[in-house]
Structure formats: C-alpha cells, structure tokens
Amino acid sequence: MASYLKKLGISKRSTPRNTGPSSPIYDDATKQARGTEIYESDKQWTSNVEPEADKIVKPGELSFEEDTSGGLGRHLGLFSTTFLIIGRIIGTGIFSTPSSITASVGSVGAALMMWVLGLILSFAGLFVWLEFGTMFPRSGGEKVYLEAVYQRPKLLATVIFSTQAILLGFTASGCIVFASNIIVAADHTSSAWTQRGIAVAVIFWVTAIHTFTPKLGVWIMNALGSIKVIILLFIVITGFVVLGGHVKSVPDPHASFRNGFAGSVHSSGPYATALFKVLNSYSGWSNAAYVLNEVKRPVHTLKIAGPLGLGICGALYILANIAYFSVATPKEISASGITVASFFVKRVFGHTAQRVISAFVALSALGNVMTITFAQSRVNQELAKEGVVPFGRFWASSWPAGSPSAGLLLHLIPSLIVIVAIPAGDAYNFILDVEGYPSTIINVFVVVGLFILRWKAPHIPRPFKVWLPIPFFFLVAQCFLLVDPFIRPPGGKGDTSLPYWLYPIVGIVVLIGGVIYWTLWRVVYPKVGKFSWVERKEALSDGTVIKRFVKDKNI
C-alpha cells in the first residue's frame, strides 16, 4: 500500500483501514504475488477493478482506485440499493399531489395520462443515467458524468455542479412535512415555530444516525422504504375492494370511470403544470448513482435496482391514483386539497383512520429525508475529494465511523437555514421552486454529454447502452421544462405571489455563481498573486484519497 501511494506521489498520514485482500487498491507486485487467477476471481466480488471506460475517459482528477478507497467500503446489496431508490421516490407526492394534478387537467383520464407520461419520461432519464453509471461506477452521479464529458476548461463543470449540489441540496421540505403530519396524527394544533422545532430535531437526528451508526441508518432506510410500499399496497388493495362494490360508504365506485375524459382542459399550460408535479413525484430514480462506491457489484446491481425501483414505484403510483378515483369524483379529488390520501382513508374507514394515515405520511417523509441525506452527503464528499471545496481535507473526512460525517454536516447547514430562516408561505415555496430549476439545466448537459461521448468515443465499453431516441425524447422534455416557467400562466400568477419568472432566473444565477467562483479561483487569484496551482494527492487516515491545490510561486 505504501509503495502504491509513493508511486502516485500521495502523502500518507497514517495507515489506511482497507489493507486486506478486499482492499480497493492493489499494486502490481501484489497482483503478481497472488497470481492472475486469484486476482481475476477478486474482480467478481470486490467489483473495484478499474472499468475499461474509466481508464479511457478518466473522469475527475482521481483514478478509480483512489476514488473508491476508504470510507465504509462496499456494503449495499441489491435490496438496499433498490430501497435507496424507492425510499427517495416515494415521499409525500403520491399522497398529496393527485388532487392538484386532477384540478389542473380536469379529468380522470387526463390525470392518469400525466402519471403514465411521467413514468415514461422517468424511465428515459433512468436509462441515460444507467449508461453513464455502468461506464463510470463511482459515487457522485452527475458530477462524474459531467467530468467525463466536459473536461475543458478544467474543473469548470465540477465547480458549477458543486454550487447547485451544496447550496440547493437541502431536505427542508421533507422535515417540514414530517412535522406537520405528525402534529395532525396527534390531533393537536401548533404554531409555525413548533413545526420548525420538530423539523430541526428531525434533520439533526437523521444526520446523527448516518454519522455515528451508518449501518443502523441503512437498516432504518430499508424499514421505512418497506413501510412506504406497504402503505401504497394498502391503498391499492382497498381501491380494488371499493371497485368490487364491497364498501357501503362508496355507493358508486365506478362513477369516475364511465366517461374518463369528461371535463378535460384543452390548453397546454395546465398540462405543463401537472407534468412538473408528476415528475417531481417520480424524482429520485437516480439516487443510487450518487453512492456507487458503496454498492456491491455496482454495474450489475445498478442495472437491476434502477428499473426495479422505478418500476415498483410507477406501478404503485398509477394503481393508487385509480384507488383514489374509486372513492371520489374528479371534482371531489380536486377539492380535497393536499391531503388526498387522508380524504381517501376517511371516506372508506372514518376519521380515526385519517389520523393514522397522517402518521404513515410522516414516516414516508422521514424516509425521504433519510435517503436524500444519505446520498447527498456522498456527493458532498466526492466534491471535497476533488479539491473544489475550500478546506477539502475536513469536508472529505469519514471520521468517526466511516460515513462521510463532514459531508453530512455540509448537507445539514443549508437544510437548517431553510427550515429556520425562511418564513412559511411564499418565500418557502419560492426556495423549493428555485431548488428544482438548476437540476433541470444539469440534466440537459448530462444528456447532451451522452451524445457527445457517443460521437467522440463510440468504441469504449458500455455495459448498458440506451437506444438513442430515448435520450433524445428525454432531452426534449427537459428543454420544455426549462422554457415553460417563462411562459405566462393563466392570470399571470404562478404558485406564489412573486413574479412567475423569478425562480428560474434565480436558479440560473446560482449556476452563474459557480462560473464566477471558478474564474476567481482558477484565473483571477493566481494571476493577481503571481502563482500557479499545483495538485497534490493525500491519503486520509481511513484510506480516503483526496486532491489538494497548493501554490507554486516558481512562474
């Protein structure tokens, strides 16, 4: 290990933890001593041998061996990886947004079409991410894919992505939803500050669990993911019972389906609004891509877990919507507000069951917070390892239990600010709108990058290769999502009292902030200080390899 680090020019502060036969780093002497046959068998179970595509394209500044060293190692199997996706997708959207989607499009048939279209678009995006993720099975997701394609100017793509990921990668909304639903379940009323206090406690608890007991954190995520599936299965099965005519409180369960498209709107704006909400409910299909350094057999697992997780969620979402419409007409669903799941349960089982479902929705929101926090902290750590975040040695740390504790802290800070400092109402909703728009811009660059890589490097190995019309279809949809916020909505008013065009402008400004930071860091500062940046690699105590930039005055 020491000879390997010396050969790479990496300083070694202490002995890395991963030094046994399952270590992700092998030197040539070790390979020869153990024999080719044994080493080849190791490939099958460590899944840490550098992929061919990674050797050719070389995303980022760290090699594959360096990037995957340290931390918790590969501890996520197919079950945990699948539930990492399911737990991220199933949040609170399916329990609340069907009412607003139905209100936008006006009919059962149109609403179900939106959910099917959203699922198709989500699968199109998933297939793009699968091609990239199986070529470059590293943690970081879009960070890695942008680095693989947009390598010049050096680190510009990484810095722009880091601005969006760190500043806007918060989980404040999930914490607030948990707080509000748990209060309803307890049949109490409370002030806004009481809700905020509960939300703050949630984000601190989740951060502590993932920091000090990471294995327990994975177990809780899997358990909460299972509860989410059970809740939706309960709603689906109840819907079928209602459709069978076995519930006396619903005298005509087929009323909504007799003329499914009656009342459909005929302008594009409401459909665009509905599609935004549907896609937001499906968001999370890329969650496993952010943690691939911790996934066993990452290429194999990702190809199964991605479609399986999204497919389970899609089927449950569509069947749950049918269940909702079995107990109420489109007008009743539209008027139910954000608590359509509570409305459904109350109609079938009564008021007490309505409080119970609020508790389950709170647990679903908690699971969403846990999976987002788990994945986002790994992205933060990857950015710190690349040296683009100030004080990178601290933010890349995996002390004390192997999880990215500093990355979790870096995720906690903006979440805490949004919960405490942003008032409820328009300002809070505006911040959430701003959060989503830059992600769409990043998605466009990722999809365009897939076409560029197909053109520039057509022969590199691709364990999964998507049919080109699929990413083109996804690209068109993403471009539509970029343009639509600037189209004047009916009445000239968006979902807040602020100008409807303001949130995409602010989202663009956030990304431009990354360009400004890169220019000052890489161009202006060295020129004014009359030095150049020199890269150094260093191994932390757990074997995590980071890159640092030091000043060289010899110019």
C-alpha positions as CSV (number, residue, x, y, z in Angstrom):
1,M,0.0,0.0,0.0
2,A,2.8,2.4,0.9
3,S,4.7,1.7,-2.3
4,Y,1.5,2.3,-4.3
5,L,0.9,5.7,-2.6
6,K,4.5,6.6,-3.1
7,K,4.4,5.7,-6.8
8,L,1.4,8.1,-7.1
9,G,3.0,10.9,-5.2
10,I,0.5,10.7,-2.4
11,S,1.5,11.6,1.1
12,K,0.4,9.1,3.7
13,R,-0.7,10.5,7.1
14,S,-1.5,7.1,8.7
15,T,-2.1,3.5,7.7
16,P,-5.4,3.2,5.7
17,R,-8.1,0.9,7.0
18,N,-8.6,-1.1,3.8
19,T,-5.4,-3.1,3.5
20,G,-6.6,-6.7,3.3
21,P,-7.4,-8.8,0.3
22,S,-10.7,-6.9,-0.2
23,S,-8.8,-3.6,-0.4
24,P,-9.8,-1.5,-3.4
25,I,-6.1,-0.6,-4.1
26,Y,-3.7,-3.2,-5.5
27,D,-0.2,-2.6,-6.5
28,D,1.5,-4.6,-9.4
29,A,3.6,-6.6,-7.0
30,T,0.6,-7.8,-5.1
31,K,-1.2,-8.9,-8.3
32,Q,1.8,-10.9,-9.4
33,A,2.4,-12.5,-6.0
34,R,-1.2,-13.6,-5.6
35,G,-1.5,-14.8,-9.2
36,T,-3.7,-13.8,-12.0
37,E,-6.3,-16.4,-11.4
38,I,-6.9,-15.3,-7.8
39,Y,-6.9,-11.7,-8.8
40,E,-9.4,-12.3,-11.5
41,S,-11.7,-14.0,-9.1
42,D,-11.4,-11.0,-6.8
43,K,-12.8,-8.9,-9.6
44,Q,-16.1,-10.7,-9.3
45,W,-16.6,-10.0,-5.6
46,T,-14.8,-6.7,-4.9
47,S,-16.1,-5.0,-8.1
48,N,-13.3,-2.5,-7.6
49,V,-11.1,-3.1,-10.6
50,E,-11.0,-0.1,-12.8
51,P,-13.6,-0.3,-15.7
52,E,-12.3,0.0,-19.2
53,A,-14.3,3.1,-19.9
54,D,-12.9,4.7,-16.8
55,K,-9.4,4.0,-18.0
56,I,-10.0,5.6,-21.4
57,V,-12.0,8.7,-20.4
58,K,-10.7,9.3,-16.9
59,P,-13.5,11.4,-15.2
60,G,-12.3,13.7,-12.5
61,E,-8.8,14.1,-11.1
62,L,-8.7,10.9,-9.0
63,S,-8.2,7.4,-10.5
64,F,-10.9,4.8,-10.0
65,E,-8.8,3.1,-7.3
66,E,-8.2,6.4,-5.5
67,D,-11.8,7.5,-5.7
68,T,-13.2,4.2,-4.3
69,S,-10.8,3.8,-1.5
70,G,-11.6,4.5,2.2
71,G,-15.0,5.0,3.8
72,L,-17.4,2.2,4.5
73,G,-16.4,0.0,1.6
74,R,-19.0,-1.9,-0.4
75,H,-21.8,-2.7,2.0
76,L,-25.0,-2.0,-0.1
77,G,-26.5,-5.1,-1.8
78,L,-29.3,-5.2,-4.3
79,F,-32.1,-5.0,-1.7
80,S,-30.6,-1.9,0.0
81,T,-29.8,-0.2,-3.4
82,T,-33.3,-0.8,-4.7
83,F,-34.9,0.6,-1.5
84,L,-32.5,3.6,-1.7
85,I,-34.3,4.4,-4.9
86,I,-37.8,3.5,-3.7
87,G,-37.3,5.4,-0.5
88,R,-36.2,8.5,-2.4
89,I,-39.1,8.4,-5.0
90,I,-41.9,7.7,-2.5
91,G,-42.0,10.8,-0.4
92,T,-45.2,12.8,0.1
93,G,-46.1,13.5,-3.6
94,I,-48.3,10.5,-4.2
95,F,-50.2,11.2,-1.0
96,S,-50.9,14.8,-1.9
97,T,-50.3,16.0,-5.5
98,P,-53.0,13.9,-7.2
99,S,-55.5,16.5,-6.1
100,S,-53.7,19.4,-7.7
101,I,-52.9,17.4,-10.8
102,T,-56.5,16.5,-11.2
103,A,-57.5,20.1,-10.7
104,S,-55.1,21.2,-13.4
105,V,-56.2,18.7,-16.1
106,G,-59.8,18.3,-15.2
107,S,-60.5,14.6,-15.7
108,V,-59.6,11.1,-14.6
109,G,-58.3,10.0,-18.0
110,A,-56.1,13.1,-18.4
111,A,-54.7,12.8,-14.9
112,L,-53.8,9.1,-15.4
113,M,-52.2,10.0,-18.7
114,M,-49.9,12.5,-16.9
115,W,-48.8,9.8,-14.4
116,V,-48.1,7.4,-17.3
117,L,-46.2,10.1,-19.2
118,G,-44.2,11.0,-16.2
119,L,-43.2,7.4,-15.7
120,I,-42.1,7.0,-19.3
121,L,-40.0,10.2,-19.0
122,S,-38.5,9.0,-15.8
123,F,-37.5,5.7,-17.4
124,A,-36.0,7.6,-20.3
125,G,-33.9,9.6,-17.8
126,L,-33.0,6.5,-15.9
127,F,-31.7,4.7,-19.0
128,V,-29.4,7.7,-19.7
129,W,-28.0,7.6,-16.2
130,L,-27.6,3.8,-16.4
131,E,-25.4,4.1,-19.5
132,F,-23.2,6.6,-17.6
133,G,-23.4,4.8,-14.3
134,T,-22.3,1.5,-15.7
135,M,-19.4,3.1,-17.6
136,F,-18.2,5.1,-14.6
137,P,-19.4,3.2,-11.5
138,R,-18.3,5.9,-9.0
139,S,-20.2,7.9,-6.4
140,G,-21.2,11.3,-7.4
141,G,-23.8,10.9,-10.1
142,E,-24.0,13.9,-12.4
143,K,-20.6,15.2,-11.1
144,V,-18.8,12.2,-12.6
145,Y,-20.7,12.3,-15.9
146,L,-20.1,16.0,-16.4
147,E,-16.4,15.5,-15.6
148,A,-16.2,12.7,-18.1
149,V,-17.5,14.8,-21.0
150,Y,-16.7,18.5,-20.2
151,Q,-13.0,18.2,-19.3
152,R,-12.1,21.7,-20.6
153,P,-11.9,24.3,-19.0
154,K,-10.5,22.1,-16.2
155,L,-12.8,21.7,-13.2
156,L,-15.4,24.2,-14.5
157,A,-18.2,21.6,-14.8
158,T,-17.3,20.3,-11.3
159,V,-17.5,23.7,-9.7
160,I,-20.8,24.6,-11.4
161,F,-22.3,21.3,-10.3
162,S,-20.9,21.8,-6.7
163,T,-22.7,25.2,-6.5
164,Q,-26.0,23.6,-7.2
165,A,-25.4,20.5,-5.2
166,I,-24.2,22.2,-2.0
167,L,-26.3,25.3,-1.9
168,L,-29.6,23.7,-3.1
169,G,-29.2,20.1,-2.0
170,F,-31.3,20.6,1.2
171,T,-34.1,18.4,2.7
172,A,-36.0,21.1,4.5
173,S,-39.3,20.3,2.8
174,G,-39.3,16.7,4.0
175,C,-38.6,17.7,7.5
176,I,-41.5,20.3,7.5
177,V,-43.9,17.7,6.0
178,F,-43.0,15.2,8.7
179,A,-43.6,17.8,11.4
180,S,-47.0,19.0,10.1
181,N,-48.3,15.4,9.6
182,I,-47.1,14.1,12.9
183,I,-48.9,17.0,14.6
184,V,-52.1,16.1,12.7
185,A,-51.7,12.5,13.6
186,A,-51.5,13.5,17.3
187,D,-54.7,15.6,16.8
188,H,-53.0,18.8,18.0
189,T,-52.7,22.3,16.7
190,S,-49.4,24.1,16.9
191,S,-47.6,27.3,15.9
192,A,-45.2,27.6,13.0
193,W,-42.2,27.6,15.4
194,T,-43.3,24.3,16.9
195,Q,-43.3,22.8,13.5
196,R,-39.9,24.2,12.8
197,G,-38.6,22.9,16.1
198,I,-39.8,19.4,15.2
199,A,-38.3,19.8,11.7
200,V,-34.9,20.9,13.2
201,A,-34.9,17.9,15.5
202,V,-35.6,15.6,12.6
203,I,-32.7,16.9,10.5
204,F,-30.3,16.6,13.5
205,W,-31.5,13.1,14.3
206,V,-31.1,11.9,10.7
207,T,-27.6,13.4,10.5
208,A,-26.5,11.8,13.8
209,I,-27.8,8.4,12.8
210,H,-26.0,8.5,9.4
211,T,-22.8,9.8,11.1
212,F,-22.4,7.6,14.1
213,T,-24.3,4.4,13.3
214,P,-24.3,4.2,9.4
215,K,-25.3,0.5,9.3
216,L,-28.4,1.3,11.5
217,G,-29.1,4.2,9.2
218,V,-29.3,1.8,6.2
219,W,-31.5,-0.6,8.2
220,I,-33.9,2.3,9.1
221,M,-34.0,3.4,5.4
222,N,-34.9,-0.1,4.3
223,A,-37.5,-0.4,7.0
224,L,-39.1,2.9,6.1
225,G,-39.0,2.1,2.4
226,S,-40.8,-1.2,3.2
227,I,-43.4,0.7,5.2
228,K,-44.0,3.1,2.2
229,V,-44.6,0.2,-0.1
230,I,-46.9,-1.4,2.4
231,I,-48.9,1.9,2.7
232,L,-49.3,2.1,-1.1
233,L,-50.2,-1.6,-1.3
234,F,-52.9,-1.0,1.4
235,I,-54.3,1.9,-0.6
236,V,-54.3,-0.1,-3.9
237,I,-55.9,-3.2,-2.4
238,T,-58.5,-1.0,-0.6
239,G,-59.2,0.6,-4.0
240,F,-59.9,-2.8,-5.6
241,V,-62.2,-3.7,-2.7
242,V,-64.1,-0.5,-3.3
243,L,-64.3,-1.1,-7.0
244,G,-65.7,-4.5,-6.3
245,G,-68.6,-2.8,-4.5
246,H,-67.8,-4.1,-1.0
247,V,-67.7,-0.7,0.7
248,K,-71.1,0.7,1.7
249,S,-69.8,4.3,2.2
250,V,-69.0,4.4,-1.6
251,P,-72.3,3.6,-3.3
252,D,-71.0,4.1,-6.9
253,P,-67.3,3.3,-7.2
254,H,-67.3,3.4,-11.0
255,A,-68.7,6.9,-11.4
256,S,-65.3,8.5,-12.2
257,F,-64.5,6.0,-14.9
258,R,-67.7,6.0,-17.0
259,N,-66.6,8.9,-19.1
260,G,-63.0,9.2,-18.1
261,F,-62.0,12.2,-20.2
262,A,-65.1,14.3,-19.5
263,G,-64.1,17.8,-18.3
264,S,-60.5,17.7,-19.6
265,V,-58.9,21.1,-20.2
266,H,-57.8,22.0,-23.7
267,S,-54.9,24.4,-23.2
268,S,-51.2,23.4,-22.8
269,G,-50.4,25.4,-19.7
270,P,-52.3,23.3,-17.1
271,Y,-50.8,20.1,-18.6
272,A,-47.3,21.5,-18.2
273,T,-48.0,22.4,-14.6
274,A,-49.4,18.9,-13.9
275,L,-46.3,17.3,-15.6
276,F,-44.0,19.3,-13.4
277,K,-45.7,17.9,-10.3
278,V,-45.8,14.4,-11.6
279,L,-42.1,14.4,-12.5
280,N,-41.3,15.8,-9.0
281,S,-43.2,12.9,-7.5
282,Y,-41.1,10.5,-9.5
283,S,-37.8,12.3,-8.8
284,G,-35.2,10.1,-7.1
285,W,-34.7,7.4,-9.8
286,S,-31.0,8.5,-10.0
287,N,-30.4,8.2,-6.2
288,A,-28.3,5.0,-6.4
289,A,-25.8,6.7,-8.8
290,Y,-24.7,9.0,-6.0
291,V,-23.4,6.2,-3.8
292,L,-21.9,3.6,-6.2
293,N,-18.6,3.5,-4.2
294,E,-20.6,1.7,-1.5
295,V,-22.6,-0.7,-3.7
296,K,-21.6,-4.3,-4.1
297,R,-21.0,-5.3,-7.8
298,P,-22.1,-1.8,-8.8
299,V,-22.6,-2.3,-12.5
300,H,-24.7,-5.5,-12.0
301,T,-26.6,-4.0,-9.1
302,L,-27.4,-0.7,-10.8
303,K,-28.8,-2.3,-13.9
304,I,-31.3,-4.3,-11.8
305,A,-32.0,-1.9,-8.9
306,G,-32.7,1.2,-11.1
307,P,-35.5,-0.3,-13.3
308,L,-36.8,-2.4,-10.4
309,G,-37.1,0.5,-8.0
310,L,-38.7,2.9,-10.5
311,G,-41.0,0.2,-11.9
312,I,-42.3,-0.7,-8.5
313,C,-43.0,3.0,-7.7
314,G,-44.6,3.6,-11.1
315,A,-47.0,0.7,-10.8
316,L,-48.0,1.6,-7.3
317,Y,-48.5,5.3,-8.2
318,I,-50.8,4.6,-11.1
319,L,-52.8,2.0,-9.1
320,A,-53.0,4.3,-6.1
321,N,-54.5,7.0,-8.4
322,I,-57.1,4.6,-9.6
323,A,-57.9,3.8,-6.0
324,Y,-58.3,7.5,-5.2
325,F,-60.8,7.9,-8.1
326,S,-62.7,4.8,-6.9
327,V,-64.0,6.7,-3.8
328,A,-64.5,10.2,-5.3
329,T,-65.1,12.1,-8.5
330,P,-62.5,14.3,-10.1
331,K,-64.2,17.4,-8.6
332,E,-64.1,15.8,-5.1
333,I,-60.5,14.8,-5.5
334,S,-59.6,18.3,-6.8
335,A,-61.3,19.9,-3.8
336,S,-59.6,17.6,-1.3
337,G,-56.5,19.8,-1.2
338,I,-53.1,18.4,-0.4
339,T,-54.5,15.6,1.8
340,V,-55.9,13.3,-0.9
341,A,-54.7,10.2,0.9
342,S,-56.3,11.3,4.1
343,F,-59.5,12.1,2.2
344,F,-59.4,8.6,0.7
345,V,-59.0,6.8,4.0
346,K,-61.6,9.0,5.8
347,R,-64.1,8.2,3.1
348,V,-63.6,4.4,3.4
349,F,-62.7,4.0,7.1
350,G,-63.6,7.1,9.0
351,H,-61.9,9.9,11.0
352,T,-59.6,7.8,13.2
353,A,-58.1,6.1,10.2
354,Q,-57.4,9.6,8.7
355,R,-55.2,10.4,11.7
356,V,-53.4,7.0,11.3
357,I,-52.6,7.7,7.6
358,S,-51.2,11.1,8.6
359,A,-48.7,9.2,10.8
360,F,-47.8,7.0,7.9
361,V,-47.3,10.0,5.6
362,A,-45.0,11.5,8.3
363,L,-42.9,8.3,8.3
364,S,-42.8,8.4,4.5
365,A,-41.4,11.9,4.7
366,L,-38.9,10.8,7.2
367,G,-37.7,8.0,4.9
368,N,-37.4,10.6,2.1
369,V,-35.2,12.8,4.3
370,M,-33.0,9.9,5.3
371,T,-32.4,8.7,1.7
372,I,-31.7,12.2,0.4
373,T,-29.3,12.9,3.3
374,F,-27.5,9.6,2.8
375,A,-27.0,10.2,-1.0
376,Q,-26.3,14.0,-0.9
377,S,-23.6,13.6,1.8
378,R,-21.7,11.2,-0.5
379,V,-21.9,13.8,-3.3
380,N,-20.6,16.5,-1.0
381,Q,-17.7,14.2,0.0
382,E,-16.9,13.5,-3.7
383,L,-16.7,17.2,-4.4
384,A,-14.4,17.7,-1.4
385,K,-12.1,14.9,-2.6
386,E,-11.7,16.7,-5.9
387,G,-10.4,19.8,-4.1
388,V,-13.1,22.2,-5.4
389,V,-14.5,22.8,-1.9
390,P,-12.4,25.0,0.5
391,F,-11.0,23.1,3.4
392,G,-11.3,19.8,1.4
393,R,-9.5,17.7,4.0
394,F,-12.1,18.5,6.6
395,W,-15.2,18.1,4.3
396,A,-13.9,14.8,2.9
397,S,-13.5,13.2,6.3
398,S,-15.1,9.9,7.2
399,W,-14.5,10.2,10.9
400,P,-15.5,8.6,13.2
401,A,-17.5,5.6,11.8
402,G,-16.6,5.5,8.1
403,S,-19.5,7.5,6.9
404,P,-18.9,11.0,5.3
405,S,-19.6,12.8,8.5
406,A,-18.4,16.2,7.2
407,G,-20.4,15.7,4.1
408,L,-23.4,15.1,6.3
409,L,-22.6,18.4,8.1
410,L,-22.3,20.2,4.8
411,H,-25.8,18.9,3.9
412,L,-27.2,19.9,7.4
413,I,-26.2,23.5,7.2
414,P,-28.3,24.7,4.2
415,S,-31.2,22.5,5.3
416,L,-31.1,24.1,8.8
417,I,-31.0,27.6,7.3
418,V,-34.1,27.0,5.1
419,I,-36.1,25.5,8.0
420,V,-35.3,28.2,10.5
421,A,-34.6,31.4,8.5
422,I,-37.1,31.1,5.6
423,P,-40.7,32.0,6.6
424,A,-43.5,29.7,5.7
425,G,-45.6,30.7,2.7
426,D,-44.5,32.3,-0.5
427,A,-40.8,32.6,0.5
428,Y,-40.5,28.9,1.4
429,N,-42.4,27.7,-1.7
430,F,-40.2,30.0,-3.8
431,I,-37.0,28.5,-2.4
432,L,-38.3,25.0,-3.2
433,D,-39.0,26.1,-6.8
434,V,-35.5,27.5,-7.1
435,E,-34.1,24.2,-5.9
436,G,-35.5,22.3,-8.9
437,Y,-34.7,24.5,-11.9
438,P,-30.9,24.2,-11.9
439,S,-31.2,20.4,-11.6
440,T,-33.1,20.5,-15.0
441,I,-30.2,22.5,-16.5
442,I,-27.7,20.0,-15.2
443,N,-29.9,17.2,-16.7
444,V,-29.7,18.8,-20.1
445,F,-25.9,19.0,-20.0
446,V,-25.8,15.3,-18.9
447,V,-28.0,14.1,-21.8
448,V,-26.1,16.3,-24.4
449,G,-22.9,14.8,-22.9
450,L,-24.2,11.3,-23.7
451,F,-24.5,12.3,-27.4
452,I,-21.0,13.9,-27.3
453,L,-19.4,10.8,-25.8
454,R,-21.2,8.5,-28.3
455,W,-19.6,10.7,-31.1
456,K,-16.1,11.2,-29.6
457,A,-15.7,7.7,-28.0
458,P,-18.0,5.3,-29.8
459,H,-16.0,2.2,-29.1
460,I,-15.5,2.4,-25.3
461,P,-17.2,-0.5,-23.4
462,R,-20.7,0.3,-22.3
463,P,-22.2,-2.4,-20.1
464,F,-25.6,-0.7,-20.7
465,K,-26.3,1.1,-24.0
466,V,-29.5,3.1,-24.4
467,W,-31.3,3.3,-27.7
468,L,-30.6,6.9,-28.9
469,P,-34.2,8.0,-29.5
470,I,-34.8,7.6,-25.7
471,P,-32.3,10.2,-24.6
472,F,-33.5,12.5,-27.3
473,F,-37.0,12.2,-26.0
474,F,-35.8,12.9,-22.5
475,L,-33.8,15.9,-23.8
476,V,-36.8,17.4,-25.5
477,A,-38.8,17.0,-22.3
478,Q,-36.1,18.7,-20.2
479,C,-35.9,21.6,-22.7
480,F,-39.6,22.0,-22.4
481,L,-39.2,22.1,-18.6
482,L,-36.6,24.9,-19.0
483,V,-38.7,27.0,-21.2
484,D,-42.2,26.6,-19.7
485,P,-41.5,28.6,-16.4
486,F,-41.0,31.7,-18.6
487,I,-44.4,31.2,-20.3
488,R,-47.0,33.4,-18.8
489,P,-49.5,31.3,-16.8
490,P,-53.3,31.9,-16.8
491,G,-53.9,35.1,-14.9
492,G,-50.2,35.9,-14.9
493,K,-49.7,34.3,-11.5
494,G,-47.6,31.3,-10.5
495,D,-47.8,29.2,-7.3
496,T,-46.5,32.2,-5.2
497,S,-47.3,35.9,-5.1
498,L,-43.8,36.6,-6.6
499,P,-43.3,37.0,-10.3
500,Y,-43.7,33.6,-12.1
501,W,-40.4,34.1,-14.0
502,L,-38.3,34.9,-10.9
503,Y,-37.5,31.4,-9.7
504,P,-35.9,30.2,-12.9
505,I,-33.9,33.4,-13.1
506,V,-32.6,32.9,-9.5
507,G,-31.8,29.3,-10.4
508,I,-29.7,30.4,-13.4
509,V,-27.9,33.0,-11.2
510,V,-26.9,30.2,-8.7
511,L,-25.2,28.3,-11.5
512,I,-23.6,31.5,-12.8
513,G,-22.3,32.0,-9.3
514,G,-20.3,28.7,-9.9
515,V,-18.8,30.2,-13.0
516,I,-17.8,33.3,-11.1
517,Y,-16.2,31.3,-8.3
518,W,-14.3,29.1,-10.8
519,T,-13.0,32.3,-12.6
520,L,-11.8,33.9,-9.4
521,W,-10.2,30.7,-8.1
522,R,-8.6,29.4,-11.2
523,V,-7.9,32.5,-13.2
524,V,-8.0,35.8,-11.3
525,Y,-6.5,34.8,-7.9
526,P,-3.4,33.1,-9.4
527,K,-2.9,36.0,-11.8
528,V,-3.1,38.6,-9.1
529,G,-1.0,36.5,-6.7
530,K,1.6,35.6,-9.4
531,F,1.5,31.9,-8.7
532,S,0.1,28.7,-10.2
533,W,-2.0,25.9,-8.6
534,V,-0.1,22.6,-8.2
535,E,-2.0,19.5,-7.4
536,R,-1.1,17.2,-4.6
537,K,-2.7,13.9,-3.5
538,E,-3.1,12.8,0.1
539,A,-4.5,9.8,1.9
540,L,-6.5,10.3,5.0
541,S,-6.5,8.0,8.0
542,D,-9.2,5.7,6.6
543,G,-7.6,5.4,3.2
544,T,-9.7,8.1,1.5
545,V,-7.6,9.8,-1.2
546,I,-8.1,13.5,-1.7
547,K,-6.6,16.1,-4.0
548,R,-5.3,19.4,-2.8
549,F,-4.2,22.5,-4.6
550,V,-1.1,24.3,-3.3
551,K,0.6,27.5,-4.5
552,D,3.7,27.4,-6.7
553,K,5.5,30.7,-6.9
554,N,8.1,29.5,-9.4
555,I,6.5,31.0,-12.5
